[in-house]
Amino acid sequence: MKRRPEIKKARLLTQIVASLTENLGLLEKAARASHAEATHESSRAESKYDTRGLEAAYLAGGQARQAKEILDSIKLYEVMPLKDFAPDEPIDLTALVELDTDGTRATFFIGPKSGGLEIEDQGREIMLITPQSPLGQNLMGKTMGQRWTAKIGGSVVKYEIVSVF
């Protein structure tokens, strides 16, 4: 059996910060465009029912809040200490978990924020999840080799923790 390349957590953390920084740049650009739209002369209401300017202002405000959340995540990941996990240690923040779900393997990094972010490392896709997500809640405190089942939709799904780094 071919062994997968080792994932280095420090490199993974750098990739998470780079991805978040890229997302922040795109969001800031969109927020500037929304702000310009909201304050542009053509967005001035022509009647009491014309809400273009108001809608653009709400959009710009939401994008600014999202940008602040991404910036907070970047700052958190830049200083977050990484932990290596022994096979019998319970899963916690910064664990890299390989999970078998009904015969399909996937790798997850447990971080404090920005769940759903996908990072590729040496041909392996890694999904960032948080302890607050349903899967994160199931993983926290478990150890390598543990199994459980969960009802998702109308079917029962079997999980097994293959490895924890």
Secondary structure per residue as TSV (DSSP state, phi and psi in degrees):
chain	resnum	aa	ss	phi	psi
A	1	M	-	360.0	132.1
A	2	K	-	-73.9	128.9
A	3	R	-	-82.5	134.6
A	4	R	-	-72.4	149.8
A	5	P	-	-64.1	147.2
A	6	E	-	-70.6	137.9
A	7	I	-	-95.0	125.9
A	8	K	-	-95.2	122.1
A	9	K	H	-62.7	-37.0
A	10	A	H	-62.9	-41.2
A	11	R	H	-66.3	-39.8
A	12	L	H	-62.2	-43.5
A	13	L	H	-61.3	-41.5
A	14	T	H	-61.4	-40.8
A	15	Q	H	-68.1	-36.5
A	16	I	H	-62.7	-47.6
A	17	V	H	-62.6	-41.6
A	18	A	H	-63.9	-42.4
A	19	S	H	-65.5	-44.0
A	20	L	H	-63.2	-39.0
A	21	T	H	-64.1	-40.8
A	22	E	H	-64.1	-45.2
A	23	N	H	-60.6	-40.0
A	24	L	H	-62.8	-43.6
A	25	G	H	-60.2	-44.2
A	26	L	H	-64.2	-42.0
A	27	L	H	-67.5	-40.9
A	28	E	H	-63.1	-38.7
A	29	K	H	-63.4	-44.4
A	30	A	H	-64.9	-38.9
A	31	A	H	-65.4	-39.7
A	32	R	H	-63.1	-41.3
A	33	A	H	-64.8	-41.2
A	34	S	H	-65.7	-40.4
A	35	H	H	-63.9	-43.2
A	36	A	H	-61.8	-40.6
A	37	E	H	-63.8	-41.9
A	38	A	H	-67.0	-31.8
A	39	T	H	-101.3	-3.1
A	40	H	S	-69.8	147.8
A	41	E	G	-56.7	-34.1
A	42	S	G	-71.9	-13.7
A	43	S	G	-90.0	-1.8
A	44	R	S	-63.2	135.1
A	45	A	-	-62.1	131.7
A	46	E	S	-91.6	-18.2
A	47	S	S	-152.5	173.8
A	48	K	T	-69.5	-11.9
A	49	Y	T	-97.6	-5.2
A	50	D	-	-84.7	112.1
A	51	T	-	-115.2	17.1
A	52	R	H	-56.1	-49.1
A	53	G	H	-63.0	-42.2
A	54	L	H	-63.6	-42.8
A	55	E	H	-63.3	-42.6
A	56	A	H	-64.4	-36.8
A	57	A	H	-66.4	-42.2
A	58	Y	H	-61.7	-42.7
A	59	L	H	-62.1	-45.2
A	60	A	H	-61.7	-40.7
A	61	G	H	-64.1	-42.6
A	62	G	H	-64.3	-40.8
A	63	Q	H	-66.4	-36.4
A	64	A	H	-65.6	-41.1
A	65	R	H	-63.9	-40.9
A	66	Q	H	-65.6	-39.0
A	67	A	H	-62.6	-41.0
A	68	K	H	-63.5	-39.8
A	69	E	H	-63.8	-41.2
A	70	I	H	-65.3	-42.5
A	71	L	H	-61.0	-41.4
A	72	D	H	-61.4	-39.8
A	73	S	H	-63.9	-43.8
A	74	I	H	-58.5	-48.3
A	75	K	H	-60.2	-39.8
A	76	L	H	-65.8	-46.5
A	77	Y	H	-69.7	-28.0
A	78	E	H	-67.2	-26.9
A	79	V	H	-113.8	2.6
A	80	M	-	-71.2	125.4
A	81	P	-	-74.7	140.4
A	82	L	-	-96.5	146.6
A	83	K	-	-124.6	137.9
A	84	D	-	-92.7	138.4
A	85	F	-	-108.2	131.6
A	86	A	-	-77.1	157.7
A	87	P	T	-55.3	-30.1
A	88	D	T	-97.6	2.9
A	89	E	S	-82.0	141.3
A	90	P	-	-68.2	144.6
A	91	I	-	-66.2	137.4
A	92	D	-	-149.9	-172.2
A	93	L	T	-53.8	145.0
A	94	T	T	72.2	10.0
A	95	A	-	-75.5	140.4
A	96	L	E	-106.7	115.0
A	97	V	E	-117.9	127.6
A	98	E	E	-98.3	124.8
A	99	L	E	-122.6	134.8
A	100	D	E	-100.0	120.9
A	101	T	E	-118.1	103.0
A	102	D	T	49.8	42.8
A	103	G	T	90.5	-3.6
A	104	T	E	-108.7	128.7
A	105	R	E	-97.8	141.8
A	106	A	E	-145.2	155.1
A	107	T	E	-116.2	135.8
A	108	F	E	-129.3	141.3
A	109	F	E	-110.0	128.8
A	110	I	E	-95.6	113.3
A	111	G	-	-123.3	169.0
A	112	P	S	-77.3	-23.5
A	113	K	S	-148.7	171.1
A	114	S	-	66.5	36.6
A	115	G	T	-58.0	146.3
A	116	G	T	100.1	-15.2
A	117	L	-	-67.3	134.3
A	118	E	E	-111.3	132.3
A	119	I	E	-123.6	140.5
A	120	E	E	-106.2	131.6
A	121	D	E	-133.9	113.3
A	122	Q	T	50.5	47.6
A	123	G	T	79.4	1.8
A	124	R	E	-110.2	128.2
A	125	E	E	-86.1	132.8
A	126	I	E	-123.8	126.6
A	127	M	E	-99.5	130.3
A	128	L	E	-84.3	124.6
A	129	I	E	-126.5	160.6
A	130	T	-	-112.2	161.0
A	131	P	T	-62.8	-18.6
A	132	Q	T	-82.3	-17.8
A	133	S	S	-70.8	157.4
A	134	P	H	-55.8	-44.9
A	135	L	H	-68.0	-41.2
A	136	G	H	-59.4	-41.8
A	137	Q	H	-61.2	-39.4
A	138	N	H	-69.6	-32.8
A	139	L	H	-80.6	-34.8
A	140	M	T	-56.9	127.9
A	141	G	T	88.2	-14.6
A	142	K	-	-80.8	166.6
A	143	T	-	-126.1	167.3
A	144	M	T	-53.2	136.4
A	145	G	T	93.8	-15.7
A	146	Q	-	-69.6	147.6
A	147	R	E	-126.7	154.2
A	148	W	E	-160.3	166.5
A	149	T	E	-123.3	154.6
A	150	A	E	-143.3	143.5
A	151	K	E	-90.1	118.9
A	152	I	E	-124.1	117.6
A	153	G	T	66.0	-124.3
A	154	G	T	-104.8	6.6
A	155	S	E	-122.8	161.3
A	156	V	E	-99.6	128.9
A	157	V	E	-110.8	134.5
A	158	K	E	-100.9	132.6
A	159	Y	E	-119.5	145.9
A	160	E	E	-143.6	132.2
A	161	I	E	-83.2	110.7
A	162	V	E	-80.8	-43.6
A	163	S	E	-156.0	155.9
A	164	V	E	-135.8	128.4
A	165	F	-	-114.7	360.0
